[in-house]
Each structure stands twice: as structure tokens, then as C-alpha cells.
Amino acid sequence: MNCKEFQIEIEENETDQELSPTASAHARECASCHRFYTEQRALRELVGKVTPIYAPADFDFRLRARLAASREPGRLSLGRFNFSPGNPAIIFAASFALLFAITVAVQQLRSSHTERKATAVNMQVGAEATSTTVASSPSTGTSNETQSVADNQPPVKVESVRSSGVNARNKARRSLEERQRALTAINSMQPRSRALNFSETVAPAPIVLLDPEMHIPLRSPLAPSRLLVSEHDGTRRDVSLKPVSFGSQNMLPGRKTSDSSTTGIW
Amino acid sequence: MSQLRSIDELAFGATVPQTIVAESRSDHALLEATRAGCEDAFAELVGRYRNQLTSYIYRMTNDYEEAVDLAQETFVRVYRAADRYQSTYAFSTYIYKIATNLAISELRKRKRRRMVSLSAFFASAEGEQPQEFHVPDERPLQDATLVEAERQQAVARAIMTLPEKYRAPVVLRDVEGKSYEEIARILETSEGTVKSRISRARGLLREKLRAYL
């Protein structure tokens, strides 16, 4: 037995275990191993004789209270996880879920509001358009059109007035069915109205007023229409619109048109 | 396991008076009975291990109140996990493993807290270890009892200065008298590692306690 094997045996022996004959023989021959054996034995006796520590007398009582507290009502136990209303993890998860739900709701509201704004053009077609402040170049046709474009802020009003023709005034009175058809035709003109939607923020709920004097001219103006746009902050803009014809028309050379309808209106 | 509804239900020994807990029942049998709702069985388990655990955790933490608290927490965890307990190893291995994990966790918390020693303010020179203050003892000369008490304190202090990876195995081996195999299971490491750490810990203790050997 060499010194290393001797020390391993000393380390692994129980405190009260006798040395093997070979280890005893080595200890007699090797002074350092003998000293190691003596110190090791003394150390283990010293450490092993430390004063035992006892639990306090109220150990059981405190443990009972602790167990009872761990089973307090309101605590939900799911396998390894215990949930209680005051658990920070639950509070955090609930807050996150609430925040997520609010975000989704706000986004949906915004998207629906934008859609409504994009499609909502407040058009008023009536006789009161004759008193508007913006006039196009003179034309034989008549187009009274008031478009209200607004956003969340005070609405931007665009008023376009073309001077009325004599023929249109004379044939202003039509039946309700005719006016309804005219209204349908105006609604179909919405793409043109969207072009006037400068800020993509238009007031909701388009309102079309049925006016007894309402009529839609078939003939378009020959010259471009000028729109003076007054915004809520006082800015004024001048917009020029090219003539656009609707309905049945015959295109003539020189950009002149002639109505195929004898009445000039629908 | 039955649900506890009040603290009175946990009056060990009084909940199920007709149940007789035999002293000879094994730990596994007691835990089985605890799982079935017998509070007496759990009380018996507590009675068997409360002092051992308190002593062991005290050797690890050197704080009696902390040791009692962690010993109770160990029993609470055993009680809660009684349904999931698997009797692969000895129950003592199982409960010592819980206690060891709790003690090591507490030691790591202490390290994070980094308590400041007042004696650090009295270090005489840079890099020099601060000397502890000792209040002069004006009492009569010590007798044998006091010498023994001092020896005990020296051993406790020496154990506390060991790194935690050496402290647990040497306490389990030389104070608690566990076998290498059981220590390896408690610490979830190999027997070779346990032997190596114990040897290293004894070497450190031998240096610190040379005056008492």
C-alpha cells in the first residue's frame, strides 16, 4: 500500500472503523501517513461531537399554522402552480391581456372610423347652392353642388357653384321619383367627390338633402371649374377641375358636347 | 389528501383519534398514510426529522431562526408534494434534499444581500484582513465547560467558512453520519465528486482547527 491508497482508505473509513492490516502496516512505516491518520481521526471526532441543535418547543404549532396558511381560501392550486389573487405573476398577466385587448379594440375603432371617413362625403344638392361664393366660368349647363369635407377637426367646406342655366331653372320641378333617381346618380359620383378629400379625414354620416328644387344637369361646363377651398385655419386654396361629363353625351370636335337628351336633365 | 380547512384540523394526533400510528412504521408507510389523510402519520414524520433537519440547516446557515424557518418550509413542501412522492429512494434522502436546496438557496440570497461588516471599517491597512473586535472578558478564568464551548464555537465557525459546495457534504458525512451514496443522492452528484469534496473540506478544516487537534 502506498501513501495515496492509505489516505483514500482513511478518508472513506467510518470514524470508529479499524484500519485494515495493510494500512496499519503502512502507518507504522510512514511517519507522515501516521500523522495524517491521527489528525484525521481527531478532526472527525471534533466535528462529529458538535453540540446537537434541537427544534424549538413550538415547532409543531408553528408548522400547523404555516400549513393552514398555505391552504388559505382563495388560493387556486393547479398541480405544481399555486395561484392566488395577490400573485404578482397573475396581476402581470392580467394587465398584459387587458392592455392587448384595449389595443386591439382601439385599432379596430380607428380602422372603421377611417373607412367611414373615406366614404363619407356630405353632399348637399339644392337650391341654396346658388348663393355660394365660388363660381365657375360661365356655362350653359347647371351644376349646383355643395360638398362638405371634414375631419375630426372643424370641417373643411368646399363649395362649388356653377352658374345656373335658364333651361335648368325652367325645368326644375320634377316628380319625386325623378329626384330619387338623381340622388342615386349623385351617389355614384362619389369617386369624384373623394378626389376633393384632401386630408383623408372626412366628416362621417353623409347627409343628402332632398330639395324640391334639386336637379342634375346633364351638360358639363366647357371651361374648367375653379374651386376656392377655405379650410378651418383660414387657408384658402384655388383648385381647378377639368370638365367631366356624365350621362349620355355626344362628343364633338373642339371639346364641345351636345346632349342626347332633349330635356338636358335626367 | 384531504384539504385543510382550519388550523385546528392540523392538531397532530387529534384529527383522527382512531388511527394508531405505530412507532415501527417506515417513513414510506407514514407518507402513504399522510397521503391518505392521516395527520397523525405526518405528525410522526415531523417528530422523526424536525431535530435532524434543524441541526443540519443550522450547520449550513449558522442562524438558528433561519434554520427553524427552513426546516418548517421543508415539511410544508413534503406535505404539499405528498401526492407526487415516489418511494424510489429513502425518505430521509428526499427530505434532506429539500432541506439542502432550501439552505443553499438561502446562502445565495445572503450573498446577494452582501451584508456589510462593521469590522471592515477598522482594517488597519489596505488589503489587510479586518480584525474582529473582541470585548475583553472580565469574568473569572474559564473552566472545562467553557473550553468545550469555545471548541464548539470554533468548529461551527470553521464549518461556516467552508464554501457551500464543501460544507454540505462534510456536514452530511461527519455531523449527520450519512453514507457517501446517500450524500450523492441528496446533492444529486456522483459519489466520486462527494468523496473529493469531503476530502477537500476536511483538509480546509484541519488547517483551521489545527490548534484543537
Interface residues (C-beta under 8 A of the other chain):
Chain A: E11 E12 T15 E39 Q40 A42 L43 R44 L46 V47 G48 V50 T51 P52 I53 Y54 A55 P56 F59 D60 R62 L63 R64 A65 R66 L67 A68 S70 R71
Chain B: Q3 L4 R5 S6 I7 E9 L10 A11 F12 A43 V46 R50 N51 L53 T54 S55 Y58 R59 Y64 A67 V68 A71 Q72 E73 F75 V76 Y79 R80 R151 Q152 V155 A156 I159 V170 D174 V175 G177 Y180 K195 I198 S199 R202 L205 R206 L209 Y212 L213
